[in-house]
Amino acid sequence: MFSGIVEAIGQVERLSGPQPDPAGTPAYRLEIAAGDLFADLTLGASVAVNGACLTLAHRHAQSGRFDVIPETWRNTSLQTLRVGDPVNLERSLRVGDRIDGHFVQGHVDGVGTVQRVQTAGQWKLWVAAPAHLLPYLVRKGSVTLDGTSLTIVDVAADAFSVALIPTTLERTVLARRRPGDPLNIETDIIARIVVGFLHARDANPAAAPGGLTLERLRADGFT
């Protein structure tokens, strides 16, 4: 579990694969330079790399190596990384940590594309989202882009926008994103649970008659 508050920007040092891991499973190997960010982590620890939860497989003095299974590789923007690219990094939460963003699982729901970057007045990032994610994207709701916890500003037919404050621009890779760039998207876990419950309820109204429905939420502007 993560909070979406990026701790550091790392840099891709090596990239190879797929190669068999110790268990014989094919995996891509991703080595990231991160200063001393991984110094207190044990092997097997979870780290969000551009929002994708990966397991620390090996640690060097100033870097760490992660084995990425083909499914994660295919379904995230990690496959577009190249040596030298910067990446957002966050270590998993510990009991008692502050939750300054929102609850983030590190399970990427889909890959969006930067539609446009608006810098006049305020810095806004417009992101085209896969159709299956649109029900979970609501104005003033939470979303995670490349591991960064953000609040949705606008929602259009096939895209949404987020506002980026100077601190976010300085401390994450989002300031480097340009139209056409891919972004890992994780929708809010609470939104997924609510929409999933309402879909199940609408599919079997006899089991839970009356009350709140997905159509009612749509009509009232909540989804």
PASEBA-1860 file (N, C-alpha, C; in nm, 3 decimals):
! residues 223
1> MFSGIVEA> 0.085/-0.119/0.000/0.000/0.000/0.000/0.089/0.124/0.000 ~ 0.045/0.225/-0.074/0.121/0.349/-0.088/0.027/0.468/-0.065 ~ 0.083/0.590/-0.069/0.000/0.709/-0.050/-0.003/0.799/-0.173 ~ 0.082/0.769/-0.273/0.087/0.855/-0.390/0.170/0.980/-0.370 ~ 0.247/0.985/-0.262/0.339/1.097/-0.239/0.478/1.051/-0.281 ~ 0.524/1.100/-0.395/0.651/1.056/-0.452/0.766/1.099/-0.361 ~ 0.854/1.002/-0.328/0.965/1.031/-0.237/1.090/1.078/-0.310 ~ 1.110/1.029/-0.432/1.231/1.063/-0.505/1.211/1.034/-0.653
9> IGQVERLS> 1.293/1.099/-0.735/1.298/1.067/-0.877/1.424/0.985/-0.900 ~ 1.406/0.861/-0.943/1.519/0.776/-0.975/1.550/0.782/-1.123 ~ 1.650/0.703/-1.165/1.688/0.700/-1.305/1.715/0.557/-1.348 ~ 1.661/0.520/-1.463/1.681/0.385/-1.514/1.828/0.368/-1.552 ~ 1.895/0.267/-1.490/2.035/0.242/-1.518/2.055/0.128/-1.618 ~ 1.975/0.022/-1.600/1.985/-0.093/-1.689/1.846/-0.149/-1.713 ~ 1.831/-0.211/-1.830/1.702/-0.268/-1.867/1.730/-0.388/-1.956 ~ 1.674/-0.502/-1.919/1.697/-0.621/-2.000/1.583/-0.719/-1.983
17> GPQPDPAG> 1.580/-0.819/-2.072/1.481/-0.923/-2.054/1.401/-0.950/-2.180 ~ 1.305/-1.043/-2.166/1.280/-1.117/-2.041/1.381/-1.229/-2.019 ~ 1.418/-1.248/-1.893/1.509/-1.354/-1.853/1.445/-1.433/-1.740 ~ 1.478/-1.561/-1.725/1.421/-1.639/-1.615/1.469/-1.587/-1.480 ~ 1.377/-1.575/-1.385/1.415/-1.541/-1.248/1.459/-1.670/-1.178 ~ 1.499/-1.665/-1.048/1.543/-1.786/-0.980/1.442/-1.900/-0.982 ~ 1.313/-1.868/-0.996/1.210/-1.973/-1.001/1.186/-2.021/-1.144 ~ 1.257/-1.963/-1.240/1.240/-2.004/-1.378/1.133/-1.929/-1.454
25> TPAYRLEI> 1.073/-1.827/-1.391/0.969/-1.749/-1.455/1.031/-1.635/-1.536 ~ 0.989/-1.616/-1.661/1.046/-1.505/-1.740/1.014/-1.371/-1.675 ~ 1.111/-1.283/-1.672/1.091/-1.150/-1.613/1.186/-1.051/-1.679 ~ 1.138/-0.928/-1.692/1.223/-0.819/-1.736/1.299/-0.767/-1.614 ~ 1.422/-0.725/-1.634/1.502/-0.674/-1.523/1.521/-0.524/-1.540 ~ 1.485/-0.453/-1.435/1.487/-0.307/-1.435/1.572/-0.261/-1.318 ~ 1.684/-0.197/-1.347/1.772/-0.146/-1.241/1.762/0.006/-1.237 ~ 1.739/0.058/-1.115/1.712/0.200/-1.098/1.808/0.260/-0.996
33> AAGDLFAD> 1.874/0.368/-1.034/1.958/0.444/-0.941/1.868/0.534/-0.859 ~ 1.884/0.530/-0.726/1.794/0.604/-0.638/1.865/0.663/-0.516 ~ 1.995/0.685/-0.526/2.066/0.736/-0.410/2.057/0.638/-0.295 ~ 2.024/0.689/-0.175/2.014/0.599/-0.059/1.870/0.562/-0.026 ~ 1.776/0.582/-0.121/1.634/0.556/-0.093/1.609/0.410/-0.055 ~ 1.685/0.318/-0.113/1.662/0.175/-0.088/1.750/0.122/0.026 ~ 1.828/0.208/0.090/1.928/0.162/0.187/1.870/0.082/0.302 ~ 1.751/0.119/0.349/1.694/0.050/0.465/1.593/-0.057/0.426
41> LTLGASVA> 1.583/-0.089/0.296/1.486/-0.188/0.251/1.548/-0.327/0.247 ~ 1.469/-0.426/0.283/1.513/-0.564/0.270/1.470/-0.616/0.134 ~ 1.535/-0.720/0.086/1.495/-0.780/-0.039/1.353/-0.833/-0.024 ~ 1.272/-0.811/-0.126/1.130/-0.847/-0.119/1.041/-0.731/-0.083 ~ 1.101/-0.615/-0.051/1.022/-0.496/-0.018/0.952/-0.443/-0.143 ~ 0.839/-0.374/-0.120/0.761/-0.319/-0.230/0.798/-0.173/-0.255 ~ 0.813/-0.139/-0.382/0.843/-0.002/-0.423/0.754/0.031/-0.543 ~ 0.690/0.146/-0.540/0.611/0.191/-0.655/0.704/0.263/-0.752
49> VNGACLTL> 0.713/0.210/-0.874/0.795/0.269/-0.980/0.699/0.323/-1.086 ~ 0.690/0.456/-1.096/0.588/0.519/-1.181/0.450/0.461/-1.153 ~ 0.424/0.433/-1.026/0.292/0.388/-0.985/0.270/0.239/-0.989 ~ 0.364/0.162/-1.042/0.349/0.016/-1.048/0.425/-0.046/-0.931 ~ 0.356/-0.125/-0.851/0.418/-0.189/-0.735/0.511/-0.300/-0.782 ~ 0.640/-0.285/-0.752/0.740/-0.384/-0.789/0.813/-0.433/-0.663 ~ 0.872/-0.550/-0.674/0.943/-0.611/-0.562/1.093/-0.595/-0.579 ~ 1.158/-0.546/-0.474/1.303/-0.528/-0.477/1.371/-0.664/-0.476
57> AHRHAQSG> 1.442/-0.696/-0.586/1.504/-0.827/-0.600/1.652/-0.825/-0.565 ~ 1.717/-0.711/-0.581/1.859/-0.701/-0.550/1.890/-0.555/-0.520 ~ 1.983/-0.533/-0.427/2.015/-0.396/-0.389/2.165/-0.374/-0.397 ~ 2.204/-0.265/-0.463/2.343/-0.222/-0.466/2.356/-0.099/-0.376 ~ 2.472/-0.039/-0.375/2.496/0.076/-0.286/2.400/0.191/-0.315 ~ 2.382/0.223/-0.441/2.301/0.339/-0.478/2.187/0.304/-0.574 ~ 2.156/0.177/-0.588/2.052/0.139/-0.683/1.984/0.010/-0.640 ~ 1.876/-0.025/-0.708/1.805/-0.149/-0.680/1.758/-0.211/-0.810
65> RFDVIPET> 1.743/-0.345/-0.808/1.696/-0.415/-0.927/1.560/-0.475/-0.900 ~ 1.473/-0.466/-0.999/1.338/-0.518/-0.990/1.314/-0.614/-1.105 ~ 1.249/-0.727/-1.076/1.209/-0.821/-1.179/1.062/-0.794/-1.212 ~ 1.033/-0.765/-1.338/0.898/-0.728/-1.381/0.841/-0.841/-1.466 ~ 0.732/-0.901/-1.420/0.672/-1.012/-1.493/0.610/-0.961/-1.623 ~ 0.598/-1.047/-1.726/0.544/-1.002/-1.855/0.407/-0.935/-1.847 ~ 0.318/-0.982/-1.757/0.185/-0.921/-1.747/0.195/-0.775/-1.705 ~ 0.279/-0.747/-1.604/0.298/-0.609/-1.560/0.362/-0.527/-1.671
73> WRNTSLQT> 0.457/-0.586/-1.741/0.525/-0.517/-1.850/0.426/-0.476/-1.959 ~ 0.338/-0.569/-1.995/0.241/-0.543/-2.103/0.137/-0.439/-2.066 ~ 0.097/-0.437/-1.939/-0.019/-0.357/-1.897/0.016/-0.225/-1.829 ~ 0.142/-0.186/-1.836/0.184/-0.058/-1.778/0.274/0.015/-1.878 ~ 0.307/0.138/-1.844/0.397/0.215/-1.931/0.543/0.180/-1.906 ~ 0.572/0.086/-1.817/0.712/0.048/-1.792/0.778/-0.001/-1.920 ~ 0.700/-0.058/-2.010/0.756/-0.110/-2.135/0.814/-0.001/-2.224 ~ 0.779/0.124/-2.199/0.830/0.235/-2.280/0.958/0.295/-2.221
81> LRVGDPVN> 1.000/0.249/-2.104/1.118/0.308/-2.041/1.245/0.276/-2.119 ~ 1.338/0.369/-2.112/1.470/0.352/-2.172/1.577/0.391/-2.070 ~ 1.699/0.343/-2.089/1.809/0.379/-1.999/1.824/0.531/-1.995 ~ 1.833/0.584/-1.873/1.845/0.728/-1.854/1.715/0.797/-1.820 ~ 1.602/0.727/-1.841/1.472/0.789/-1.812/1.452/0.808/-1.662 ~ 1.389/0.920/-1.621/1.356/0.941/-1.480/1.227/0.867/-1.444 ~ 1.217/0.823/-1.320/1.096/0.753/-1.274/1.060/0.799/-1.133 ~ 0.929/0.807/-1.107/0.880/0.837/-0.972/0.898/0.715/-0.883
89> LERSLRVG> 0.943/0.737/-0.760/0.964/0.627/-0.666/0.896/0.656/-0.532 ~ 0.832/0.554/-0.477/0.776/0.563/-0.341/0.787/0.426/-0.275 ~ 0.844/0.424/-0.155/0.847/0.301/-0.077/0.710/0.277/-0.015 ~ 0.681/0.151/0.017/0.549/0.120/0.073/0.533/0.183/0.211 ~ 0.407/0.205/0.248/0.376/0.267/0.377/0.410/0.174/0.493 ~ 0.443/0.235/0.605/0.460/0.161/0.730/0.347/0.199/0.825 ~ 0.316/0.111/0.918/0.212/0.140/1.017/0.249/0.267/1.093 ~ 0.155/0.360/1.098/0.178/0.486/1.168/0.219/0.600/1.077
97> DRIDGHFV> 0.248/0.571/0.948/0.284/0.678/0.855/0.165/0.769/0.829 ~ 0.193/0.896/0.798/0.088/0.987/0.755/0.042/0.948/0.615 ~ -0.088/0.963/0.590/-0.143/0.943/0.457/-0.171/1.082/0.400 ~ -0.072/1.141/0.334/-0.088/1.277/0.283/-0.155/1.280/0.147 ~ -0.157/1.169/0.076/-0.225/1.163/-0.053/-0.357/1.089/-0.037 ~ -0.365/0.968/-0.091/-0.480/0.881/-0.068/-0.431/0.736/-0.077 ~ -0.513/0.641/-0.040/-0.471/0.501/-0.044/-0.448/0.456/-0.188 ~ -0.326/0.413/-0.216/-0.284/0.370/-0.349/-0.230/0.229/-0.338
105> QGHVDGVG> -0.278/0.140/-0.424/-0.235/0.001/-0.418/-0.111/-0.029/-0.501 ~ -0.084/0.055/-0.600/0.026/0.024/-0.690/-0.014/-0.076/-0.796 ~ -0.145/-0.095/-0.814/-0.199/-0.184/-0.917/-0.252/-0.097/-1.031 ~ -0.176/-0.086/-1.137/-0.211/0.002/-1.248/-0.337/-0.052/-1.317 ~ -0.437/0.035/-1.332/-0.564/-0.004/-1.395/-0.560/0.008/-1.547 ~ -0.474/0.096/-1.597/-0.466/0.116/-1.741/-0.364/0.224/-1.772 ~ -0.333/0.237/-1.899/-0.237/0.337/-1.944/-0.311/0.445/-2.022 ~ -0.298/0.569/-1.976/-0.355/0.682/-2.046/-0.250/0.751/-2.132
113> TVQRVQTA> -0.293/0.853/-2.203/-0.203/0.929/-2.290/-0.222/1.078/-2.265 ~ -0.110/1.149/-2.251/-0.120/1.294/-2.234/-0.184/1.353/-2.359 ~ -0.296/1.422/-2.341/-0.368/1.482/-2.453/-0.316/1.622/-2.482 ~ -0.303/1.700/-2.375/-0.243/1.832/-2.390/-0.194/1.882/-2.253 ~ -0.101/1.976/-2.258/-0.047/2.039/-2.138/-0.084/2.186/-2.141 ~ -0.157/2.229/-2.040/-0.203/2.369/-2.033/-0.120/2.441/-1.928 ~ -0.052/2.547/-1.966/0.034/2.618/-1.872/-0.012/2.761/-1.844 ~ -0.109/2.811/-1.919/-0.159/2.947/-1.897/-0.249/2.949/-1.775
121> GQWKLWVA> -0.222/3.041/-1.683/-0.303/3.051/-1.562/-0.260/2.951/-1.457 ~ -0.283/2.824/-1.483/-0.235/2.718/-1.397/-0.190/2.602/-1.483 ~ -0.101/2.518/-1.429/-0.050/2.405/-1.505/-0.150/2.291/-1.495 ~ -0.208/2.254/-1.610/-0.303/2.145/-1.615/-0.256/2.039/-1.712 ~ -0.276/1.915/-1.673/-0.244/1.802/-1.759/-0.375/1.737/-1.800 ~ -0.402/1.731/-1.931/-0.520/1.662/-1.982/-0.479/1.523/-2.028 ~ -0.550/1.423/-1.980/-0.513/1.283/-2.005/-0.630/1.209/-2.070 ~ -0.605/1.149/-2.186/-0.703/1.061/-2.249/-0.700/0.927/-2.177
129> APAHLLPY> -0.816/0.882/-2.131/-0.823/0.761/-2.049/-0.890/0.647/-2.123 ~ -0.850/0.523/-2.096/-0.921/0.408/-2.154/-1.067/0.409/-2.112 ~ -1.155/0.364/-2.199/-1.300/0.372/-2.174/-1.341/0.300/-2.047 ~ -1.275/0.188/-2.015/-1.319/0.110/-1.898/-1.288/0.180/-1.766 ~ -1.207/0.286/-1.770/-1.175/0.359/-1.646/-1.264/0.480/-1.623 ~ -1.335/0.523/-1.725/-1.413/0.647/-1.715/-1.517/0.648/-1.602 ~ -1.584/0.536/-1.571/-1.682/0.539/-1.461/-1.621/0.572/-1.325 ~ -1.491/0.553/-1.310/-1.425/0.576/-1.181/-1.362/0.715/-1.170
137> LVRKGSVT> -1.373/0.795/-1.276/-1.310/0.927/-1.279/-1.416/1.033/-1.262 ~ -1.417/1.098/-1.146/-1.519/1.198/-1.116/-1.453/1.328/-1.071 ~ -1.519/1.437/-1.099/-1.466/1.568/-1.061/-1.443/1.575/-0.910 ~ -1.324/1.622/-0.871/-1.279/1.633/-0.733/-1.249/1.497/-0.670 ~ -1.254/1.392/-0.750/-1.214/1.260/-0.701/-1.063/1.244/-0.709 ~ -1.013/1.135/-0.652/-0.870/1.108/-0.653/-0.831/1.019/-0.770 ~ -0.710/1.039/-0.819/-0.654/0.953/-0.922/-0.502/0.953/-0.903 ~ -0.439/0.845/-0.947/-0.293/0.837/-0.939/-0.236/0.831/-1.080
145> LDGTSLTI> -0.146/0.923/-1.112/-0.078/0.925/-1.242/0.070/0.903/-1.221 ~ 0.122/0.796/-1.279/0.264/0.761/-1.261/0.302/0.764/-1.113 ~ 0.211/0.716/-1.029/0.239/0.704/-0.886/0.218/0.830/-0.805 ~ 0.164/0.936/-0.869/0.143/1.064/-0.800/-0.004/1.082/-0.766 ~ -0.035/1.103/-0.640/-0.173/1.127/-0.596/-0.218/1.265/-0.639 ~ -0.329/1.270/-0.715/-0.379/1.397/-0.768/-0.530/1.404/-0.756 ~ -0.583/1.525/-0.767/-0.728/1.547/-0.764/-0.775/1.584/-0.905 ~ -0.883/1.519/-0.949/-0.937/1.544/-1.081/-1.008/1.680/-1.084
153> VDVAADAF> -0.978/1.760/-1.186/-1.038/1.893/-1.199/-1.156/1.890/-1.296 ~ -1.132/1.839/-1.417/-1.235/1.834/-1.520/-1.251/1.691/-1.569 ~ -1.374/1.658/-1.611/-1.401/1.529/-1.673/-1.475/1.552/-1.803 ~ -1.419/1.504/-1.914/-1.483/1.514/-2.045/-1.526/1.376/-2.090 ~ -1.569/1.364/-2.215/-1.624/1.237/-2.265/-1.521/1.125/-2.261 ~ -1.396/1.156/-2.294/-1.294/1.051/-2.299/-1.163/1.092/-2.234 ~ -1.167/1.199/-2.154/-1.044/1.249/-2.094/-1.076/1.320/-1.963 ~ -0.971/1.352/-1.889/-0.986/1.427/-1.764/-0.862/1.513/-1.745
161> SVALIPTT> -0.872/1.609/-1.654/-0.757/1.696/-1.627/-0.724/1.695/-1.479 ~ -0.597/1.723/-1.450/-0.550/1.742/-1.313/-0.466/1.869/-1.311 ~ -0.470/1.940/-1.200/-0.387/2.060/-1.184/-0.260/2.021/-1.111 ~ -0.147/2.074/-1.157/-0.017/2.043/-1.098/0.039/2.168/-1.030 ~ 0.060/2.160/-0.902/0.117/2.272/-0.828/0.269/2.269/-0.842 ~ 0.339/2.380/-0.811/0.484/2.384/-0.827/0.558/2.272/-0.755 ~ 0.513/2.233/-0.636/0.579/2.125/-0.563/0.573/1.994/-0.641 ~ 0.457/1.965/-0.699/0.442/1.843/-0.779/0.530/1.848/-0.903
169> LERTVLAR> 0.535/1.963/-0.968/0.619/1.980/-1.086/0.766/1.961/-1.053 ~ 0.806/2.004/-0.935/0.947/1.996/-0.895/0.986/1.856/-0.849 ~ 0.894/1.784/-0.782/0.931/1.661/-0.714/0.887/1.533/-0.787 ~ 0.825/1.546/-0.904/0.782/1.428/-0.978/0.823/1.442/-1.125 ~ 0.801/1.335/-1.201/0.835/1.337/-1.344/0.726/1.401/-1.429 ~ 0.615/1.440/-1.369/0.501/1.489/-1.448/0.532/1.617/-1.525 ~ 0.624/1.698/-1.476/0.660/1.821/-1.547/0.726/1.790/-1.681 ~ 0.777/1.668/-1.696/0.845/1.629/-1.821/0.750/1.570/-1.924
177> RRPGDPLN> 0.626/1.545/-1.885/0.531/1.480/-1.976/0.484/1.576/-2.084 ~ 0.474/1.522/-2.206/0.432/1.599/-2.322/0.321/1.523/-2.397 ~ 0.243/1.591/-2.483/0.138/1.523/-2.557/0.188/1.396/-2.625 ~ 0.110/1.289/-2.609/0.146/1.161/-2.665/0.217/1.068/-2.569 ~ 0.268/1.122/-2.457/0.338/1.038/-2.360/0.240/0.949/-2.285 ~ 0.279/0.825/-2.253/0.193/0.736/-2.175/0.204/0.766/-2.026 ~ 0.096/0.739/-1.954/0.092/0.757/-1.809/0.022/0.638/-1.746 ~ 0.080/0.583/-1.639/0.012/0.479/-1.563/-0.102/0.542/-1.483
185> IETDIIAR> -0.221/0.484/-1.493/-0.337/0.534/-1.420/-0.384/0.430/-1.319 ~ -0.399/0.473/-1.194/-0.469/0.391/-1.094/-0.586/0.473/-1.041 ~ -0.706/0.421/-1.057/-0.824/0.490/-1.008/-0.839/0.471/-0.858 ~ -0.923/0.552/-0.798/-0.943/0.548/-0.653/-1.010/0.417/-0.611 ~ -0.954/0.350/-0.512/-1.005/0.221/-0.468/-1.149/0.232/-0.417 ~ -1.184/0.344/-0.353/-1.320/0.360/-0.302/-1.418/0.373/-0.419 ~ -1.379/0.448/-0.523/-1.465/0.461/-0.642/-1.487/0.325/-0.706 ~ -1.382/0.243/-0.714/-1.397/0.111/-0.776/-1.492/0.023/-0.696
193> IVVGFLHA> -1.482/0.029/-0.565/-1.569/-0.053/-0.481/-1.715/-0.009/-0.496 ~ -1.739/0.123/-0.491/-1.876/0.174/-0.500/-1.938/0.140/-0.636 ~ -1.864/0.168/-0.745/-1.917/0.141/-0.878/-1.937/-0.009/-0.899 ~ -1.845/-0.091/-0.850/-1.860/-0.236/-0.860/-1.983/-0.286/-0.787 ~ -2.006/-0.232/-0.667/-2.124/-0.271/-0.589/-2.252/-0.232/-0.663 ~ -2.255/-0.111/-0.719/-2.376/-0.066/-0.787/-2.402/-0.144/-0.916 ~ -2.295/-0.180/-0.987/-2.313/-0.264/-1.106/-2.374/-0.398/-1.068 ~ -2.321/-0.458/-0.960/-2.374/-0.587/-0.916/-2.518/-0.574/-0.871
201> RDANPAAA> -2.548/-0.464/-0.804/-2.684/-0.442/-0.755/-2.782/-0.422/-0.871 ~ -2.739/-0.344/-0.972/-2.827/-0.320/-1.086/-2.847/-0.446/-1.168 ~ -2.748/-0.534/-1.168/-2.760/-0.659/-1.244/-2.857/-0.756/-1.178 ~ -2.880/-0.737/-1.048/-2.971/-0.828/-0.976/-3.057/-0.746/-0.880 ~ -3.146/-0.663/-0.933/-3.225/-0.573/-0.848/-3.313/-0.645/-0.747 ~ -3.352/-0.768/-0.776/-3.438/-0.842/-0.683/-3.367/-0.871/-0.552 ~ -3.233/-0.880/-0.560/-3.157/-0.910/-0.439/-3.145/-0.790/-0.347 ~ -3.158/-0.669/-0.404/-3.147/-0.547/-0.324/-3.240/-0.442/-0.383
209> PGGLTLER> -3.368/-0.452/-0.361/-3.464/-0.362/-0.425/-3.456/-0.219/-0.373 ~ -3.490/-0.124/-0.464/-3.503/0.016/-0.425/-3.371/0.081/-0.390 ~ -3.376/0.206/-0.345/-3.259/0.276/-0.295/-3.167/0.327/-0.403 ~ -3.038/0.335/-0.370/-2.937/0.395/-0.455/-2.901/0.303/-0.571 ~ -2.892/0.362/-0.691/-2.853/0.286/-0.810/-2.748/0.364/-0.887 ~ -2.679/0.296/-0.979/-2.579/0.363/-1.061/-2.644/0.470/-1.147 ~ -2.765/0.442/-1.199/-2.836/0.541/-1.280/-2.871/0.665/-1.197 ~ -2.909/0.643/-1.070/-2.942/0.757/-0.983/-2.817/0.844/-0.959
217> LRADGFT> -2.701/0.781/-0.939/-2.579/0.856/-0.920/-2.542/0.935/-1.046 ~ -2.560/0.872/-1.162/-2.533/0.942/-1.288/-2.625/1.062/-1.306 ~ -2.755/1.041/-1.276/-2.851/1.149/-1.291/-2.820/1.267/-1.200 ~ -2.763/1.237/-1.083/-2.733/1.343/-0.987/-2.591/1.398/-1.003 ~ -2.520/1.349/-1.107/-2.389/1.405/-1.138/-2.274/1.350/-1.058 ~ -2.292/1.234/-0.992/-2.185/1.179/-0.911/-2.091/1.089/-0.989 ~ -2.134/1.037/-1.107/-2.048/0.951/-1.187/-2.055/0.994/-1.332
END
